[in-house]
Amino acid sequence: MAEGSFLSRLFKMKILGASLIGAAVIFIGGIVFWGAFNTAMEATNKMEFCITCHEMDQAVYPEYQQTIHYKNRTGVQATCPDCHVPRPWIYKIVRKIQASKEVLYWLTGEINTLDKFEAKRLTLAKNVWKAMKETDSRECRNCHSWDAMTDEKQKPRAWKQHQNAKQDGMTCIDCHKGIAHRKVHHLIEDEETFYDGKPNPARLDVLDPREEVKRIAAEKAAKAKAEEEAKQKAAEEAAAKAAAAREAAAKAGASAGGGSAQAVAWDAIPGADVDLMYPGQTSLEWIFRGKDHGGARAVSKTGDRCAECHIKEVPAMGAKIVGGEKAEASPIPGKAAAIKMNVKAANDGNNLYMRYEWASNPHTPVPFVDGGKMDTENQFKLAMMINSGKSEIGEQAGCWATCHHDSRYMPDAPEKLEGEAASRLDVSTGITKYLNETRTEFEYKGRGGKKRGAWDKLKSQEEIDALLKDGLFLDLLRYNSGTKTSEDGHVLEQRVMTGGQGVEFVHEEVDGKNVLYMTRKLSSDKAGDVSFEAEKLYKVGFAIHDDFTDARFHHVSIDWYLGLNNPDAQINAITIAAPAGGAGNAASSAAAPAAAGGAAGGSINWAGVEGLKVPLFYPGQASMEWVFQGKDHGGLVRSLKLVIVAQNVTVKNSRTWVKRSLVVKKLNRHRSLGKPVLFKLKSKLRMTHRTFTSKFPGKIQVKTMRHHLSKAAKWIRTIRSSLP
C-alpha cells in the first residue's frame, strides 16, 4: 500500500504541467532525438556526402583535388564543409536550410546534369561570393588571420597585397575567387564587383577598422625608420667600398688614357643579377584589368610598382607564360622562360659605362615563321629604356608602360592601319611602342567589347612636341648583334630609333657567354636623351631579343633603379678614373697572373670563371653527439644507417641460423639505447626475403643509440663480434 502510494505520488508530481515520469520520458526522448538529429547533420557535413552527387563528383571535386586546399606540404586539408558550412550552430542550421533549395533544384531537373551545372556555374559562384562577402569570409578566417601572417614566409607580392587589403578593410573573397575551383570570375563584367572600396564595418576580427589602419600606419612608420637607419649604415659601407673600387680602377686605368667601357677594371665593380622573363601578351592594359592580373587593384588604386610584388618571382612568371598556360596565344616550343643577366655600371664624370653578361640559349625555331627565324640578321638584340622621370606610368610600370594590347602580334592589333593616326605614325612594321600620355583617351579594360589600347587616339602634334620638350619620354638604347649597329632613340607617341647623341656598344663572346660593353655620355642636349645627374635615381628596364626573335617575343626585366655613385640604386654606377681607350677586354685579362707575382687578384678575369655559392650556417651547439641523439636530431635513423654501412655489418645467406640468432640476441640487449625504431633484419642485415619471413616473422623492435657516439661504436662492435 505504501509502495502504491509512493508511485501514485510520483505520477501526481508535475514539472511544467507534465508528470515526473512523463517529463523523464520527454527528457530522454529529447536526448535521443537531439543525438539522432546531430548525427544526421554531421553525416551530411562531410566531403564524402557532398560528392555522392555526380555533378559534384565529376565536375567540382576533380577541380578541388588539383588545388592547395586538397593537397599541400603540411598535410592540412580544407574539405567542402570547411569552406561552405559555418561552424557556429545557428548559422549552420540556416545554411542547411538554404542547401535544401539546392537539393530541390536538383530534384526538379534544374542542375541535374553536368551541362546544366556548367550553364549555372557562374550564377552559383556569384551566390557563394556574395555570401562570403556578407560574412567577411568567415569560413576562410577559421584558418587564416591577418595576425598570423608574416612577411618572412610569404612572397613579396602576397605580403604587399595582404597589407593593402588589411588597410582598406577588404576581405578574403575580394581577391581569392576561384581559389578551390575552376576560375570563372573572368566572365563577370569589370563594373560588377563585390568590393565597394570602403572598409567593412562587419569585420569580426577588427572592432574598429580605422584604429586598425592607424596601428598599421604606426608599424609602418617604425619599420620605415629602422630601414632608414639601416640604409644610412649601408650607404656608409657602400661609400667605403666605392672609394676602394675607385682607387683600384684608377690604378688599372692610370697607365692608358681613357674613354672605353672595355678598358674599365670590371672585376673591382659590383654587379646586379637582373632576371628577364618571357612576357607573352601581358600588355599595360592586361596589367590594369582584374580579370587578367590579380594585382590590378594594387596598380590602379594603390600605385604599386611591378618590382614591389614581383622582384623575386620573375623566372616563375616567365615559366607560366612561355608554355601558353597564361597570356600567350602563340607559344614557341622550347623557348627559355627567363634569362639571368649580370649588369655592372660605372662613370668617370663624363661617360656612363655598362657591362652586360648573359649565357646564350640554344636555338628554338619559331613555328609560325618560315625558317624559324623572325630577324634573320640579328642573333640577338639588347635594349635599355631609361625613364626621364616625367612619365608617371613609366615610373610605375617601367618598360611595360610602352607595351600595349593593340601593338603588333598582340590580341587587339588592328587589322587595317588607316586614318589620321596612321598617316602621322610609322606603321610600316605595325604599331610599335608608345606612352599613354600621348593619347586623348585610353581603353584599359575593353568594356562593351571595345579594343584595348589607343593607338589611333593621338593628341595633336603640338601637344606631343610640348611633351618631348618638357622631357616626358623614355630614352631607348639598342644594340643589334648581326649588323653590329648601336642605336639611340626614344619612345613617346611611337618608337623612334634615331635622334639621340649616340651610344657605343661592343660585343664579345667569352666561354659561351655574351659580354656586351656600352659607353654613353652622361649629358646630352638632344631631344629624347636623358641627362644623368648625381643624387637622382633613374627607372630603367632591359630587353633581350635572343635567338633571332623580334617584336614581343623577347625577354624583359621589371623596373630597376640606376644611379650615379648612389648607394640607394640597385645598379650603382660608381665613380672611377677615366679608363683606357679600348686596350683591355674580358678575353685578354684572362692571362696568367705570373707577371703580377702569382697573385690571384691581379690579372685573372674572375668574371669569366663560373663560381659556386656555398651556404654557411651558424651551428650553435650541434655536436656530433647531438647528431646521434634522437631527442635532438630528427635524422638519427638515417645517420645510424650510414654508420652501419660504414662498418660493413653484413650477414651472408649461407651462414648458419645460430649465428643470426646470436645477432638478434645481441641487438635485443641494447633496448635501453634511445628511441624505439622498427628494424627489419631483411634490410639491415641483408637477409633474403624467404629466410626472413620463415625464421623471423614480423618486425624486431630494436632501440637505437641515444647517449654518446662511443656507445654507438660499442654497439656496432658488439654486432660485429657475433659475425664470422
C-alpha positions in Angstrom: 0.0 0.0 0.0 2.9 2.3 0.9 4.6 1.4 -2.4 1.4 2.2 -4.3 1.1 5.4 -2.5 4.7 6.3 -3.4 4.2 5.5 -7.1 0.9 7.4 -7.1 2.7 10.4 -5.6 5.3 10.2 -8.4 2.6 10.1 -11.0 0.9 13.1 -9.4 4.1 15.2 -9.3 4.1 17.8 -12.0 7.0 19.6 -13.8 5.9 22.3 -16.1 2.5 20.7 -16.3 3.8 17.2 -17.0 4.1 14.3 -14.6 7.6 13.4 -13.4 7.6 10.1 -15.3 6.3 11.9 -18.4 9.0 14.6 -18.0 11.7 11.9 -17.8 10.4 10.3 -20.9 10.3 13.6 -22.7 13.9 14.4 -21.5 15.3 11.1 -22.6 13.4 11.3 -25.9 14.8 14.8 -26.4 18.3 13.5 -25.9 17.7 10.6 -28.3 16.2 13.0 -30.9 19.0 15.5 -30.5 21.6 12.8 -30.9 19.9 11.5 -34.0 19.4 15.0 -35.4 23.0 16.0 -34.7 24.3 12.7 -36.1 22.3 13.2 -39.3 23.6 16.8 -39.6 27.2 15.7 -39.1 26.8 12.9 -41.6 25.7 15.5 -44.2 28.6 17.7 -43.2 31.3 15.6 -44.7 33.1 15.7 -48.1 32.1 12.0 -48.7 28.4 13.0 -48.6 29.0 16.1 -50.8 30.5 14.0 -53.7 27.7 11.4 -53.7 26.0 13.8 -56.2 27.6 13.0 -59.6 27.7 16.7 -60.6 30.0 17.3 -57.6 32.0 14.1 -58.1 32.6 14.6 -61.8 32.9 18.4 -62.0 33.8 20.2 -58.9 35.6 17.6 -56.9 38.3 16.9 -59.6 39.0 20.6 -59.7 39.3 20.8 -56.0 41.8 17.9 -56.0 44.2 20.0 -58.1 44.3 22.8 -55.5 46.4 23.5 -52.5 43.4 23.1 -50.2 43.3 19.4 -51.1 47.0 18.5 -51.0 49.9 20.5 -49.7 53.3 20.2 -48.0 51.8 20.5 -44.4 49.0 17.9 -44.9 46.3 20.2 -43.7 43.2 19.7 -45.8 40.1 22.0 -46.1 37.1 20.0 -47.2 33.8 21.1 -48.6 32.1 21.9 -45.3 35.2 23.8 -44.0 34.6 26.4 -46.7 30.8 26.2 -47.4 29.2 25.4 -43.9 29.6 27.8 -41.0 30.8 26.4 -37.7 28.5 28.4 -35.3 25.4 26.2 -34.8 22.7 28.9 -35.7 24.5 29.8 -38.9 25.0 26.1 -39.7 21.2 25.5 -39.4 20.5 28.4 -41.7 23.0 27.1 -44.3 21.5 23.7 -44.2 18.0 25.1 -44.8 19.5 27.1 -47.8 21.1 23.9 -49.1 17.7 22.2 -49.2 16.8 24.7 -52.0 19.8 23.4 -54.0 18.5 19.8 -53.5 15.2 21.0 -54.8 16.7 22.4 -57.9 18.5 19.0 -58.5 15.2 17.1 -57.9 13.3 19.3 -60.3 16.0 18.9 -63.0 17.4 22.5 -62.9 21.0 21.3 -62.3 20.8 17.5 -62.6 23.4 17.2 -65.5 26.9 18.4 -66.0 25.9 20.6 -68.9 23.1 22.3 -66.8 25.5 22.7 -63.9 28.1 24.4 -66.2 25.5 26.7 -67.6 24.6 27.8 -64.0 28.2 27.7 -62.7 28.8 31.5 -62.8 25.4 32.2 -61.1 26.2 29.6 -58.4 29.7 31.1 -57.9 28.3 34.6 -57.6 25.9 33.4 -54.8 28.9 32.0 -52.9 31.0 35.1 -53.4 28.1 37.3 -52.2 27.5 35.2 -49.1 31.2 35.2 -48.2 31.4 38.9 -48.7 28.5 39.5 -46.4 30.1 37.3 -43.7 33.6 38.8 -44.1 34.8 35.5 -45.4 34.0 33.9 -42.1 34.9 30.3 -43.2 38.2 31.4 -44.6 39.1 33.1 -41.3 38.5 29.8 -39.5 42.1 29.0 -40.6 43.6 32.3 -41.8 44.1 35.5 -40.0 46.0 38.8 -40.5 47.9 38.5 -37.3 49.3 35.0 -38.1 50.8 36.2 -41.4 54.5 37.0 -41.6 56.5 38.6 -44.5 59.2 36.0 -43.8 57.0 33.2 -45.0 55.2 34.9 -47.9 56.3 36.1 -51.3 56.8 39.8 -51.5 53.7 40.0 -53.8 51.4 38.2 -51.4 52.7 40.2 -48.4 52.2 43.5 -50.2 48.7 42.7 -51.3 47.7 41.4 -47.8 48.9 44.6 -46.2 47.0 46.7 -48.7 43.8 44.6 -48.2 44.2 44.9 -44.4 44.4 48.7 -44.5 41.5 49.0 -46.9 39.2 46.7 -44.9 39.0 44.2 -47.7 38.0 40.5 -47.1 39.4 37.3 -48.5 36.9 36.7 -51.3 37.6 40.2 -52.8 40.8 38.7 -54.2 40.6 34.9 -53.9 37.7 34.0 -56.1 38.1 30.6 -57.6 40.7 29.5 -55.0 39.4 25.9 -54.9 37.5 25.5 -58.1 37.9 26.4 -61.8 38.2 30.1 -62.2 35.1 31.8 -63.7 35.4 35.3 -62.3 37.0 36.4 -65.6 33.5 36.1 -67.0 32.0 38.9 -64.9 32.0 42.5 -66.2 34.5 44.8 -64.7 31.7 47.1 -63.4 30.2 44.1 -61.5 32.2 43.9 -58.3 31.7 42.7 -54.8 34.0 45.3 -53.3 32.8 48.8 -53.0 36.2 50.3 -51.9 35.0 51.1 -48.4 36.3 49.5 -45.2 34.0 46.7 -44.0 32.5 47.5 -40.6 31.4 43.9 -40.1 35.0 42.7 -39.8 34.8 40.1 -37.0 38.4 40.3 -36.1 38.7 44.1 -36.2 36.5 46.0 -33.9 37.3 49.4 -35.4 38.9 49.4 -38.9 40.0 52.9 -38.5 42.0 52.1 -35.4 43.5 49.1 -37.2 44.6 51.3 -40.0 46.2 53.7 -37.5 48.0 50.7 -35.9 49.3 49.5 -39.2 50.5 53.0 -40.1 52.4 53.2 -36.8 54.0 49.9 -37.5 55.0 51.0 -41.0 56.5 54.2 -39.6 58.6 52.3 -37.1 59.7 49.9 -39.8 60.5 52.7 -42.2 62.6 54.4 -39.5 64.5 51.2 -38.9 65.0 50.7 -42.6 66.2 54.3 -43.0 68.8 53.8 -40.3 69.9 50.5 -41.9 70.0 52.2 -45.3 72.2 55.0 -43.9 74.6 52.5 -42.4 74.6 50.6 -45.7 75.3 53.8 -47.6 78.3 54.5 -45.4 79.6 51.0 -46.1 78.9 51.3 -49.8 80.7 54.6 -49.9 83.8 53.0 -48.4 83.6 50.1 -50.9 83.1 52.5 -53.8 86.1 54.5 -52.7 88.2 51.3 -52.7 86.8 50.3 -56.1 87.6 53.8 -57.5 91.1 53.5 -56.2 91.5 50.1 -57.8 90.0 51.2 -61.0 92.2 54.3 -61.1 95.3 52.2 -60.7 94.2 49.9 -63.5 93.3 52.8 -65.8 96.2 55.2 -65.0 98.6 53.5 -67.4 96.5 54.2 -70.5 94.4 57.3 -71.1 90.5 56.9 -71.1 87.3 56.5 -73.0 86.1 52.9 -73.5 83.9 50.6 -71.4 86.1 47.6 -72.4 89.0 49.1 -70.5 87.2 49.5 -67.2 88.5 47.3 -64.4 85.2 45.5 -64.1 86.5 42.9 -61.6 86.6 45.7 -59.0 83.0 46.8 -59.6 80.0 45.1 -58.0 77.2 43.9 -60.3 73.5 43.1 -60.1 71.8 39.9 -61.3 68.8 41.0 -63.4 66.2 38.4 -64.3 64.4 38.9 -67.6 61.2 36.9 -68.3 59.2 36.0 -71.3 56.2 38.4 -71.1 53.9 36.9 -73.7 50.9 39.2 -74.3 51.0 40.9 -70.8 50.4 44.4 -72.0 49.9 47.5 -69.9 46.1 47.1 -70.4 46.4 43.4 -69.2 48.1 44.7 -66.0 45.3 47.1 -65.3 42.4 44.6 -65.7 41.5 42.5 -62.7 40.3 39.5 -64.8 43.8 39.1 -66.2 46.0 40.4 -63.4 45.4 39.7 -59.7 47.4 42.8 -58.8 45.3 45.2 -60.9 43.8 46.9 -58.0 47.2 47.4 -56.3 48.5 49.0 -59.5 45.5 51.2 -60.3 44.3 52.2 -56.8 47.5 52.0 -54.6 50.0 52.8 -57.3 52.3 49.8 -56.6 55.3 49.3 -58.8 55.8 46.0 -60.5 59.0 45.3 -58.6 57.3 45.7 -55.2 55.4 42.5 -55.8 57.3 40.5 -58.4 61.1 41.2 -57.9 61.7 37.7 -56.6 59.4 35.7 -58.9 60.3 36.8 -62.4 61.5 33.4 -63.7 58.4 31.7 -62.2 56.2 34.2 -64.1 58.0 33.6 -67.3 57.6 29.8 -66.9 53.8 30.2 -66.7 53.6 32.3 -69.8 56.2 30.7 -72.1 54.3 27.4 -72.3 51.0 29.0 -73.0 49.5 28.5 -69.6 48.8 32.2 -69.3 48.8 35.3 -71.6 50.3 33.6 -74.6 48.3 32.6 -77.7 51.4 31.6 -79.8 53.9 29.7 -77.6 57.3 28.9 -79.0 58.2 25.3 -78.1 61.4 25.0 -76.1 61.8 28.8 -75.6 63.5 29.8 -72.4 61.2 31.1 -69.7 63.8 33.6 -68.3 67.4 34.9 -68.8 69.7 35.9 -66.0 71.9 38.8 -66.9 74.6 40.3 -64.8 74.8 44.1 -65.1 77.6 46.4 -63.9 77.9 50.2 -64.2 80.5 52.9 -63.7 81.0 56.5 -64.6 84.0 58.8 -64.8 82.1 62.1 -64.6 81.7 62.4 -68.4 80.6 58.9 -69.6 78.4 56.1 -68.4 79.9 52.7 -68.8 77.9 49.5 -68.6 78.7 45.8 -68.9 76.1 43.1 -69.6 76.8 39.4 -69.4 74.4 36.5 -70.0 74.5 32.9 -71.3 73.5 32.1 -74.9 70.4 29.9 -75.2 70.1 27.0 -77.8 68.2 27.7 -81.0 64.4 27.2 -80.7 62.8 27.7 -84.1 59.7 29.9 -84.2 56.9 27.6 -85.6 54.8 30.4 -87.2 57.7 31.9 -89.3 59.3 30.2 -92.4 62.8 29.2 -91.5 62.1 29.6 -87.7 63.9 33.0 -87.5 61.9 36.3 -87.2 65.0 38.5 -87.5 67.4 36.6 -89.8 70.1 39.3 -89.5 70.5 39.6 -85.7 71.0 36.6 -83.4 70.2 38.9 -80.5 69.3 42.5 -79.8 69.8 44.1 -76.4 67.9 47.3 -75.4 67.8 49.5 -72.3 65.0 52.0 -71.6 65.5 54.9 -69.2 62.6 56.9 -67.9 63.3 60.7 -67.8 61.3 60.9 -64.6 58.4 62.8 -66.2 56.2 59.8 -67.2 54.2 58.7 -64.2 53.2 55.4 -65.8 56.8 54.9 -66.9 57.9 55.4 -63.3 55.4 52.9 -62.1 55.5 50.2 -64.7 58.9 50.6 -66.4 59.1 49.1 -69.9 55.5 47.8 -69.6 54.3 51.5 -69.9 55.2 51.2 -73.6 53.7 47.8 -74.4 50.0 47.8 -75.4 47.3 45.4 -76.3 47.0 46.9 -79.9 50.6 46.6 -80.8 51.8 44.1 -83.4 51.4 40.4 -82.5 49.1 41.5 -79.6 45.4 40.4 -79.2 43.9 43.7 -80.3 46.3 44.6 -83.1 44.4 46.5 -85.8 43.7 44.6 -89.0 43.8 47.9 -91.0 46.1 50.8 -90.3 44.1 53.7 -91.7 43.1 57.2 -90.7 44.9 60.3 -89.5 46.9 58.5 -86.8 48.2 56.0 -89.4 49.3 58.9 -91.6 51.2 60.5 -88.7 52.9 57.3 -87.4 55.4 55.0 -89.0 53.2 51.9 -89.3 55.4 50.1 -91.9 56.0 47.2 -89.4 52.8 47.6 -87.4 52.0 49.5 -84.2 55.1 49.8 -82.0 55.7 51.1 -78.5 54.0 54.3 -77.2 53.2 56.1 -74.0 49.5 56.6 -73.0 50.3 60.3 -72.1 50.3 60.9 -75.9 46.7 59.8 -76.3 43.5 61.7 -75.8 41.7 58.7 -74.3 42.6 55.2 -73.3 40.8 51.9 -73.1 42.3 49.7 -70.3 39.5 47.1 -69.7 37.8 46.5 -73.0 34.3 47.4 -71.8 31.5 46.6 -74.1 33.8 44.7 -76.4 36.0 47.7 -77.2 39.5 47.1 -78.4 42.1 47.7 -75.6 44.7 50.4 -76.2 44.6 53.7 -78.0 47.0 53.6 -81.0 44.6 55.8 -83.1 43.7 58.3 -80.3 46.7 60.6 -80.9 47.0 64.0 -79.3 47.8 66.9 -81.6 51.4 67.2 -82.9 51.8 70.5 -80.9 50.9 68.7 -77.7 53.3 65.8 -78.4 56.1 68.2 -79.2 55.5 70.0 -76.0 55.7 66.7 -74.0 59.0 65.9 -75.7 60.4 69.4 -75.0 59.2 69.1 -71.3 61.2 65.8 -71.0 58.4 63.3 -71.0 59.7 60.3 -72.8 61.6 57.0 -72.3 65.2 57.1 -73.6 65.9 54.0 -75.7 69.4 52.5 -76.4 69.8 49.3 -78.5 72.5 47.0 -79.9 72.0 44.7 -83.0 74.4 41.8 -82.9 74.3 40.9 -86.6 74.7 44.3 -88.1 76.9 45.4 -85.1 75.0 48.7 -85.0 74.2 50.9 -82.0 71.0 52.9 -81.9 70.0 55.8 -79.7 66.3 56.8 -79.8 63.3 57.3 -77.6 59.7 56.3 -77.1 56.9 58.8 -76.9 53.9 58.7 -79.4 55.8 55.9 -81.1 59.2 54.2 -81.1 61.9 56.3 -82.8 65.4 54.7 -83.2 67.3 57.9 -84.2 67.8 61.4 -83.0 69.9 60.8 -79.9 73.5 61.9 -79.3 74.7 58.3 -79.9 75.9 55.3 -78.0 78.7 52.8 -78.5 78.2 49.0 -77.9 81.0 46.4 -78.3 80.2 42.7 -78.2 82.4 39.8 -77.2 81.7 36.1 -76.6 83.6 34.6 -73.7 83.3 31.0 -72.6 79.8 30.6 -74.2 78.5 33.8 -72.7 77.6 37.1 -74.3 79.5 40.1 -72.9 78.4 43.5 -74.1 80.0 46.8 -73.2 78.2 50.2 -73.5 79.7 53.7 -73.5 77.4 56.8 -73.4 77.9 60.4 -72.4 76.2 61.3 -69.2 74.9 64.6 -70.5 73.1 65.4 -73.8 71.3 68.3 -75.5 69.4 66.1 -77.9 65.6 65.6 -77.6 64.8 62.2 -76.3 68.0 61.8 -74.4 68.2 61.5 -70.6 71.0 63.6 -69.0 72.2 61.9 -65.8 72.6 63.8 -62.6 74.2 62.8 -59.3 71.9 62.0 -56.3 69.0 61.1 -58.7 67.6 57.6 -59.4 66.5 56.6 -62.8 64.0 53.9 -63.6 65.5 51.5 -66.2 64.4 48.3 -67.9 66.2 45.8 -70.1 65.1 43.6 -73.0 66.9 40.9 -74.9 65.6 39.6 -78.3 67.5 36.3 -78.3 67.6 33.6 -80.9 66.7 35.7 -83.9 63.3 36.8 -82.5 61.5 40.1 -83.0 58.7 42.2 -81.7 57.1 41.0 -78.4 58.9 37.6 -78.5 61.7 38.8 -76.3 62.7 38.7 -72.6 62.2 41.7 -70.5 63.0 42.8 -66.9 60.8 44.6 -64.5 61.8 48.0 -63.2 65.2 48.7 -61.7 66.8 51.8 -60.4 70.1 53.1 -61.8 72.1 55.9 -60.1 75.5 57.6 -60.2 77.6 56.6 -57.2 74.3 56.3 -55.2 74.1 53.5 -52.6 70.2 53.6 -52.9 70.5 52.4 -56.6 70.0 48.8 -57.4 72.5 49.3 -60.2 75.1 51.7 -58.9 77.4 53.4 -61.5 80.3 54.0 -59.2 82.7 56.8 -60.0 86.1 55.7 -61.4 89.1 57.3 -63.1 88.8 57.6 -66.9 89.6 54.2 -68.4 91.8 53.4 -71.3 90.6 53.9 -74.9 89.8 50.3 -75.6 93.0 48.4 -74.9 91.9 45.9 -72.4 89.0 43.4 -72.7 87.5 40.4 -70.9 89.3 37.9 -73.0 92.8 39.4 -72.7 92.5 39.8 -69.0 92.5 36.0 -68.7 96.3 35.8 -69.0 98.2 34.0 -66.2 98.9 36.2 -63.2 102.5 35.2 -63.1 103.6 38.7 -64.1 101.9 40.1 -61.0 103.9 37.8 -58.8 101.3 35.0 -58.8 98.6 37.0 -57.0 95.1 35.8 -57.9 93.5 39.2 -57.6 95.6 40.9 -60.2 95.2 39.7 -63.7 92.8 36.8 -63.7 89.4 37.5 -65.3 87.2 36.2 -62.5 84.1 37.4 -64.4 84.8 34.6 -66.8 85.2 31.9 -64.2 82.0 30.1 -63.1 81.5 30.3 -59.3 79.7 28.2 -56.8 77.6 29.6 -54.0 78.3 27.7 -50.8 75.8 28.4 -47.9 77.3 28.6 -44.4 75.1 28.4 -41.4 75.6 29.1 -37.6 75.9 25.6 -36.0 75.3 26.5 -32.3 75.8 23.5 -30.1 75.1 20.9 -32.7 77.9 18.5 -31.9 78.5 15.0 -33.3 76.8 13.5 -30.2 73.8 15.8 -30.8 73.5 14.4 -34.3 73.3 10.8 -32.9 70.7 11.6 -30.3 67.1 11.1 -31.4 65.7 13.6 -29.0 67.8 16.3 -30.6 68.2 15.3 -34.2 65.3 14.0 -36.3 67.7 12.5 -38.8 69.2 10.0 -36.3 67.8 6.9 -38.1 69.4 8.0 -41.4 72.7 8.7 -39.6 72.5 5.2 -38.0 72.0 3.6 -41.4 75.2 5.3 -42.6 77.2 4.2 -39.6 76.1 0.6 -40.1 77.0 0.7 -43.8 80.4 2.3 -42.9 81.1 -0.5 -40.5 80.3 -3.1 -43.2 78.0 -5.0 -41.0 76.7 -7.9 -43.1 75.2 -11.3 -42.7 75.5 -13.7 -45.7 72.7 -16.0 -46.5 75.0 -19.1 -46.4 75.7 -18.6 -42.6 74.0 -20.8 -40.0 70.9 -19.7 -38.2 72.8 -20.0 -34.9 74.9 -17.1 -35.9 71.9 -15.0 -36.9 70.2 -15.8 -33.7 73.2 -14.5 -31.7 73.0 -11.3 -33.7 69.3 -10.9 -32.8 70.1 -11.5 -29.1 72.9 -9.0 -29.2 70.6 -6.4 -30.7 67.9 -7.1 -28.2 70.3 -6.4 -25.3 70.5 -2.8 -26.4 66.8 -1.9 -26.0 67.8 0.7 -23.4 69.5 2.9 -26.0 67.5 5.7 -27.4 64.1 5.9 -29.1 62.5 2.6 -30.3 62.8 2.0 -34.0 61.4 -0.9 -36.1 64.2 -2.7 -37.8 63.7 -5.2 -40.5 66.5 -7.8 -40.4 65.9 -8.3 -44.1 67.0 -4.8 -45.0 69.6 -4.1 -42.2 71.4 -7.5 -42.2 70.8 -8.2 -45.9 68.8 -11.5 -45.4 66.8 -12.9 -48.2 63.0 -12.3 -48.2 62.3 -16.1 -47.8 64.7 -16.6 -45.0 63.5 -13.5 -43.2 59.8 -14.4 -43.3 60.3 -18.0 -42.4 62.6 -17.6 -39.4 61.9 -14.1 -38.2 58.2 -13.2 -39.0 57.2 -9.6 -38.4 59.5 -6.8 -37.3 62.0 -6.9 -34.5 62.0 -3.9 -32.2 65.5 -2.5 -31.7 66.3 0.6 -29.8 68.8 2.9 -31.4 71.6 4.9 -30.0 70.9 7.7 -27.6 73.7 9.0 -25.4 77.1 9.1 -26.9 79.0 8.3 -30.1 81.1 5.9 -28.0 78.1 3.8 -27.1 77.1 3.7 -30.8 80.6 2.4 -31.7 80.4 -0.2 -28.9 77.1 -1.3 -30.2 78.5 -1.8 -33.7 81.4 -3.7 -32.3 79.1 -6.0 -30.4 77.3 -6.8 -33.6 80.5 -7.5 -35.5 81.8 -9.7 -32.7 78.9 -12.2 -33.4 79.6 -12.3 -37.1 82.1 -14.7 -38.8 
